Every structure is written in C-alpha cells, then in structure tokens.
Amino acid sequence: MTPPDPRLGILPGLLGYQLRHANLAVVGGFAERIAPFGVTAAQFGLLVLIGANPGASQAALARAFRANRSVMVRLIDRLEQAGLVERRARPGDRRSNAIVLTGQGAALLERLTEEVRAHEDAVTACLDAEETETLLALLRRINDARPAD
C-alpha cells in the first residue's frame, strides 16, 4: 500500500512556491527546446534585445538585460564567436561599439522565436488568451516594481 502524499500546508498559497513550479515547467522546457540550436536562454534573450535594438551599445543592452557590463561582454563575445552578432564602430563615439545581428544571427533568431512561441503555447494551453495576458500583465507589474540591479 502506497502511503498518501504529504500535505503541503501553506505552500500552494505561496507565490514563490507556485512561481518556482511554473518556472520549472516554462524555463526547463524552454532550455530543452532551444538546446539543439546551441543557444542558452540568456543568449536567446540577448539576441531578442539586439534584434529589437540594432546598433545599441553594450552598456544599453546590459541595462535592458539587467546584467552587469562584464557579464554582457562575455555574452556578446560568445555570440560574436558563433557568428551571430558583430560589433561595429559607433559613428561619433569611439568609446563604444554598436551591436548588430549578422544574417546568420537574424535567421537563427527567427527560428528560435518560432520554437519559443510554440513552447509557450504548449505551456499555456490550459489557459485561454485572456488568462494568459492577465498572467503576463501581473508578472510584468511585479518585475517592473523590482529595483534595477
């Protein structure tokens, strides 16, 4: 005879508990889905930022990504070594580089975006469109209230 599942006490009513388990479903599956493309979740996020802000400086990308500059340099170095982004001289500012996607980077980002959307659709299949948007809006409010790193 199998013993009954333990009671969870207050855990189901805690935001952190629910977010942690949702995070496992969303992020774990996401990482598995993009792994065959040789890209990490952080690299995907940075590719999205660069695609949305072509020519942005490393410092601007670091602020938007909420990462320190040294982390940003390493991420960009890896993407550059993979041929996905390139640093270009910024006209009128020799102290910083403009970061842009290469053709290969743009093509990969398009493919990854399809994969990520399909994954998120699968994860949120238990929600209707309005519930999904409400969840996103609430999470954005929590994240927007968080002080910058």
C-alpha positions in Angstrom: 0.0 0.0 0.0 1.4 3.4 -1.0 1.4 6.0 1.7 -0.7 9.1 1.0 1.0 12.1 -0.5 2.2 14.5 2.2 0.1 17.6 2.9 1.6 20.8 1.5 0.4 23.1 4.2 0.6 26.7 3.2 2.9 26.0 0.1 0.1 26.1 -2.5 -0.9 29.6 -1.4 2.6 31.0 -1.6 3.5 32.9 -4.7 7.2 31.8 -4.6 6.1 28.1 -4.5 3.8 28.5 -7.4 6.3 30.6 -9.4 9.0 28.0 -8.8 7.0 25.1 -10.1 5.7 27.2 -13.1 9.3 28.2 -13.7 10.4 24.6 -13.9 7.7 23.9 -16.5 8.4 27.0 -18.6 12.1 27.5 -18.3 13.1 23.8 -18.2 11.2 23.0 -21.3 12.4 26.2 -23.0 16.0 25.3 -22.4 15.4 21.8 -23.8 13.6 23.2 -26.8 16.4 25.6 -27.8 19.4 23.4 -26.8 19.7 21.7 -30.2 20.4 25.2 -31.7 23.4 25.6 -29.4 22.0 28.6 -27.6 21.3 29.2 -23.9 18.3 31.1 -22.6 20.4 34.1 -21.8 21.8 34.1 -25.3 18.3 33.9 -26.8 17.2 36.8 -24.6 20.2 38.9 -25.7 19.6 38.0 -29.4 16.0 39.3 -29.0 17.2 42.5 -27.4 19.8 43.1 -30.2 17.2 42.3 -32.8 14.8 44.8 -31.3 17.6 47.4 -30.8 20.0 47.1 -33.7 23.1 49.2 -33.1 22.6 49.6 -29.3 25.7 49.8 -27.2 26.8 47.1 -24.8 26.1 49.3 -21.9 22.5 50.0 -23.1 22.0 46.2 -23.6 23.3 45.5 -20.2 20.9 47.9 -18.6 17.9 46.5 -20.5 19.0 42.9 -19.7 19.6 43.8 -16.0 23.1 42.4 -16.2 26.4 43.9 -15.3 28.7 45.0 -18.0 31.3 42.2 -17.6 28.5 39.6 -18.0 27.3 41.4 -21.1 30.8 41.5 -22.6 31.1 37.7 -22.1 27.7 37.0 -23.6 28.4 39.2 -26.6 31.8 37.7 -27.1 30.2 34.2 -27.3 27.6 35.3 -29.7 30.2 37.1 -31.8 32.4 34.0 -31.8 29.4 32.0 -33.0 28.9 34.4 -35.9 25.6 35.6 -34.6 26.4 39.2 -33.8 29.0 41.7 -34.6 30.5 44.8 -33.0 30.6 47.9 -35.3 32.2 51.2 -34.6 29.6 53.8 -33.5 29.7 56.9 -35.6 30.9 59.8 -33.4 31.7 57.6 -30.3 34.9 55.7 -30.4 34.5 54.5 -26.8 31.6 52.1 -27.5 30.5 49.6 -30.2 27.2 49.2 -31.9 26.0 45.6 -31.6 24.0 44.2 -34.5 22.8 40.8 -35.6 24.5 39.1 -38.5 22.5 37.5 -41.3 23.1 34.2 -39.5 22.0 35.6 -36.2 18.8 37.1 -37.6 17.9 33.8 -39.3 18.6 31.9 -36.0 16.6 34.4 -34.0 13.6 33.9 -36.4 13.8 30.1 -36.0 14.2 30.3 -32.2 11.3 32.7 -31.9 9.1 30.1 -33.6 10.3 27.4 -31.2 9.8 29.6 -28.1 6.3 30.7 -29.2 5.3 27.0 -29.8 6.7 26.1 -26.4 4.9 28.9 -24.6 1.6 28.0 -26.4 2.0 24.4 -25.1 2.7 25.6 -21.6 -0.3 27.9 -21.5 -2.6 25.5 -23.3 -4.5 25.2 -20.0 -5.3 29.0 -20.1 -7.4 31.0 -22.5 -5.9 34.0 -24.3 -7.3 36.5 -21.7 -5.9 34.4 -18.8 -2.5 34.3 -20.5 -2.5 38.0 -21.0 -3.6 38.6 -17.4 -0.8 36.4 -16.1 1.7 38.2 -18.2 0.4 41.6 -17.1 0.6 40.6 -13.4 4.1 39.3 -13.7 5.2 42.4 -15.6 3.9 44.5 -12.7 5.9 42.5 -10.2 9.0 42.7 -12.3 8.6 46.4 -13.1 8.3 47.2 -9.4 11.7 45.5 -8.8 14.6 47.9 -8.4 17.2 47.8 -11.2 20.2 45.6 -10.4 
